[in-house]
Amino acid sequence: MEKPPLILVVDDNPRDITLFQAALENCRITWPLQVATHAQNAIAYLRGDPPYTNRDIHPLPAIVFTDLNMPGGHGFELLAWLRDNSQFRSMPVIVWTTSRMESDIHRAYELGAHSYMVKPVNFGQLEHMMRLTFQYWDVCEKPR
C-alpha cells in the first residue's frame, strides 16, 4: 500500500497551522503534514539534515505551502533555495501568506512559486481554498 503524499507547511504562526490542519480535515484531505517554522528549518528537512535523515520517517513532500514573513528565514529564501537546487526545482510550491503587496507577488513568481494565495479571513473561505487547491493538484500530472 502506497503512503499518502506529504505536505510541508512552512509557517511560524501556530494558529495558522492549526487552522490549515482543521481545514484539511474538514475537506477530508488525509495527507500527512510536516511543519517547519521558517525557511532554514524547511531547507534542513528537504536536504535530509539531522534530525530528518530517515526518509521513511521524514519523506520528501509532494507539495510545499510557505508563508513569506518569518523570523529565522523567510519564504523568499526558501523559494530561491528550491530554484537553485535541481532536485527540488519542480516541486510544487504555494505561497500562503497575508501579504497582498504587488512586489511580494511578483518576487514569489520570479523565484518559482507555482501559486500565490492570500490567507483568507474566515475559516469557511480557508476550507474552500483548500478544497479547490487539492482538487486542482489532484488532476495535475506531476513529475516523479
N, C-alpha and C positions, 0 to 999 in steps of 0.2 A: 504494500500500500504506500503510495507516494505521500510525502508530507505536504501540508498546505504551504503555499508561499509565505514568506516573511515580509512584514512591513517594518522598515526602520523609520522611526519618528524622531526628529532632531528638534527638540524644543526644551527650553529651560523653565517653562511655566507648568507646574504640576496640575493646575486646574484645567488648562487647555488639553493636557494629555488625558486626564480623566474624562473630559467631555468627548474627546476623539474616540477613546475606547468605548464609551457608552453609545455613541452614535453608530459605531461599527456593530456592536452587539444588537442594537435595535434594528439594524439593517440586515441582520443575520450573516454578517461577514465574519467568518471564523478564522481568518488569517491571524497567526500569532504576531505579537508586537515586540519589537526590541526598541528601547528608548535610549537615546543619547541626549545629554543635556547641553551639548554645544558641539561645534564643528570638530574640534580636536578629538573629542570622545568618539564621534561618529567615524572619523578617519581611522582611529585606532581599531575600532570594531571592524571596519571594512578591510584593513590591512591584516587583521588577524593577530594584532599585538596582544600580549598578555593583558588581561585575563581572557581574551577572546580567541585563543589559538585553536580550540577544538571546534571544528566546523560542524560536527554532529550536534553540538550544544548551541553553537552560535553560527548558524548558516548565513550565507550571504542573502541579503534581501532581494525580493523581486521588484520592490518599489521603495522609494525614499520620499518622505514628506519632511521638509525642513522649514523652520522659521528663519527669519533673517537676522534679527537683532537679539543676540545672546551674549552674555559675558563668557569669556574663555574661548571665543571663536565663533564668528557669525556665519550665516548661511552662504554668503558670497564666497567666503574662504573655502567652504565645503564644495560649492559648485566649481570653483577654479581647480581644486584638487582633483575632483572627478573628471573634469575635462582633460586635465594633464596626465591622467593615468589610463592607458588604453584598455586595461581590463574592465574599467568602470564607465568608460565614456558613453556606452549605450544604455546604461542602467536608467530606467525611468525615474525622474526626479520632479517632484511637485513642490513648488514654493508655496508654503501655507503660512500666511503672515497677516498682521494687522495693517501693514503699510500699503497705502494706495498711491504712494509717490511715483510719479511717472519715471523718474530717474531710477528707482529701485526696480520697476517692472522691466525697463529696457536693459538694465545691467544683468538682471537674472536671466533673461532670454539670451543675451550676448554670451553669458557664461555657460549656456547649455541647458537651462531649465526646460522641461518639456511642457510644463503648465505653471501658471501663476494664479493662486487663489487667495482671496482675502477672507480671513476668518469671519464667519457670519456672527451677527449679534445675538441670535437666538438659537436654541437647540433644534427646533424644527428645521430651520434653514441648514444647520450643520448636517442633520440626518439626510436631508435632500441632497446636499452637496456630496456626501459620502456615497449615497446610493448611486447617483449619476456617475461619479468618478469610477467606482468599481464596476459598474455596468459597462462603461466605456473601455476600461482596461481589460475586461473580460473578453471583449470581442476583438481586441487588437492582437495582431501577431507580434510575438516578442522574440528577441534574439535568445538563443540558448547557449 
